[in-house]
Amino acid sequence: MAEEMGFDHEILKLLDADPFVPFVIILSSGDRYQVNDPHRVALGSNVIYVVQPREGICFFRRTQVVGVEQLSAA
């Protein structure tokens, strides 16, 4: 059976990277959520939670994600 390499695999690879490099989750609405700390993201079965410093907890459906953009390493 072939291993499915989807969104989960890609986002977990970014979250587990050593050293961690910040990235942005891009939604179909055009909203962008910058992830500067891998411990501020939680993946639910249908929802992704991102803790933002000023906004608090933001959440959105996985189906809204259209891309992930890795930022340059500092």
JODALIN-V991316 format. One record per backbone hydrogen bond with DSSP energy under -1.0 kcal/mol. NH is the residue of the N-H (numbers start at 1). CO is the residue of the C=O. If there is no record, write none. Layout:
# JODALIN-V991316
nh,co
NH,CO
NH,CO
This chain:
# JODALIN-V991316
nh,co
10,6
11,7
12,8
13,9
14,10
15,11
16,12
23,35
24,69
25,33
26,67
27,31
28,64
30,27
33,25
35,23
40,37
42,49
44,47
48,60
49,42
50,58
51,40
52,56
56,52
58,50
60,48
62,46
64,61
65,62
66,26
67,26
69,24
71,22
